[in-house]
């Protein structure tokens, strides 16, 4: 594991500032289209703030390639030019590929060593970089609306919200939730029966008038659909019936679950 020689964050950034001109000249030789800059302090992770010696990209160079083939060609060019150009003070210390990782910034990070100081070159795919930026924007927006909770699990979050409700209001909230679930179940069942019987014209005449009136159906109404087509038309509402019924059953089972002692 690579670490900076200094463990003081201000010293690491001071060294980055002093080596910036040399790093810019070197990058113009090996990666002419790249952007050289110093990492902002606000972009440091919590781990880097607690352990400054792990900041290997305070002095950084970024190159956005058109595709993955461009990333490979840029890395090969970087490797060849460092060996061929008069850059004795610059050498590759490590390479980290994060394209296959589930989280984090997707890039190829090349850690360069220059005079006992580590700097980083980031080779990025243009499409993945754009997707990362858009995802970050959406994540920040969701966090502003309180849709994310990074520090707690979903169960802890829901428990916290439930505990914030006063004891007087809890029965009302619970009753209102159950009422809405029962109402949604009844409406879904009504729509499923209505769609099925409306287009199942062979079954509709056999039903009593009370059922037809309750479903707002006319006994003499004709349609060209078959029984199978009627089932397909009612299927989405049958799925909703199953979902809402499962929620009610699970709620009942949770209430009967014995409390731990």
HUPE-V730036 format. One record per residue. RES is the residue in three letters. PHI is phi as a letter, one per 40 degrees, with the letter a starting at -180 (* if undefined). Layout:
RES;PHI
RES;PHI
This chain:
UNK;*
UNK;c
UNK;a
UNK;c
UNK;c
UNK;c
UNK;b
UNK;b
UNK;c
UNK;c
UNK;c
UNK;c
UNK;c
UNK;c
UNK;c
UNK;c
UNK;c
UNK;c
UNK;c
UNK;d
UNK;d
UNK;c
UNK;c
UNK;c
UNK;c
UNK;c
UNK;c
UNK;c
UNK;c
UNK;c
UNK;b
UNK;c
UNK;c
UNK;c
UNK;b
UNK;b
UNK;a
UNK;b
UNK;c
UNK;c
UNK;c
UNK;c
UNK;c
UNK;c
UNK;c
UNK;c
UNK;c
UNK;c
UNK;c
UNK;c
UNK;b
UNK;d
UNK;c
UNK;c
UNK;c
UNK;b
UNK;b
UNK;c
UNK;b
UNK;b
UNK;b
UNK;b
UNK;b
UNK;c
UNK;c
UNK;c
UNK;a
UNK;c
UNK;c
UNK;c
UNK;c
UNK;c
UNK;c
UNK;c
UNK;c
UNK;c
UNK;c
UNK;c
UNK;c
UNK;c
UNK;c
UNK;c
UNK;c
UNK;c
UNK;c
UNK;c
UNK;b
UNK;c
UNK;c
UNK;b
UNK;a
UNK;c
UNK;c
UNK;a
UNK;b
UNK;b
UNK;b
UNK;b
UNK;c
UNK;c
UNK;c
UNK;c
UNK;b
UNK;g
UNK;c
UNK;c
UNK;a
UNK;b
UNK;c
UNK;b
UNK;c
UNK;b
UNK;b
UNK;b
UNK;f
UNK;g
UNK;b
UNK;b
UNK;b
UNK;b
UNK;b
UNK;b
UNK;b
UNK;b
UNK;c
UNK;c
UNK;c
UNK;c
UNK;c
UNK;c
UNK;c
UNK;c
UNK;c
UNK;c
UNK;c
UNK;c
UNK;c
UNK;c
UNK;c
UNK;c
UNK;c
UNK;c
UNK;c
UNK;c
UNK;c
UNK;g
UNK;c
UNK;b
UNK;a
UNK;c
UNK;c
UNK;b
UNK;c
UNK;c
UNK;c
UNK;c
UNK;c
UNK;c
UNK;c
UNK;c
UNK;c
UNK;c
UNK;c
UNK;c
UNK;c
UNK;c
UNK;c
UNK;c
UNK;c
UNK;d
UNK;c
UNK;c
UNK;c
UNK;c
UNK;c
UNK;c
UNK;c
UNK;c
UNK;c
UNK;c
UNK;c
UNK;c
UNK;c
UNK;c
UNK;c
UNK;c
UNK;c
UNK;c
UNK;c
UNK;c
UNK;c
UNK;c
UNK;c
UNK;c
UNK;c
UNK;c
UNK;c
UNK;c
UNK;b
UNK;c
UNK;c
UNK;c
UNK;c
UNK;d
UNK;c
UNK;c
UNK;c
UNK;c
UNK;c
UNK;c
UNK;c
UNK;c
UNK;c
UNK;c
UNK;c
UNK;f
UNK;b
UNK;b
UNK;c
UNK;c
UNK;c
UNK;b
UNK;a
UNK;c
UNK;c
UNK;c
UNK;c
UNK;c
UNK;c
UNK;c
UNK;c
UNK;c
UNK;c
UNK;c
UNK;d
UNK;d
UNK;c
UNK;c
UNK;c
UNK;c
UNK;d
UNK;c
UNK;c
UNK;c
UNK;c
UNK;c
UNK;c
UNK;c
UNK;c
UNK;c
UNK;c
UNK;c
UNK;c
UNK;c
UNK;c
UNK;c
UNK;c
UNK;c
UNK;c
UNK;c
UNK;b
